Amino acid sequence: MWIAVNRPFAMGAMVHAGADKREAFGFILERSFQGVILTGTTSREHLKENWRAFEEARG
């Protein structure tokens, strides 16, 4: 079964509340699954931020 994790930051609410994107990605990556993580983004800069946070969460 493939799993799609869509908008892991509660449509931005977690980030605005001070959550660390790396922690959110890390929480997801700690689970054993095959699938994708879909993050909402409104700009190229947000995409770059999410990519950096994902890479850092991967270690």
Helices and strands as residue ranges (DSSP letters): E 2-6, H 13-16, H 21-29, E 34-38, H 44-58
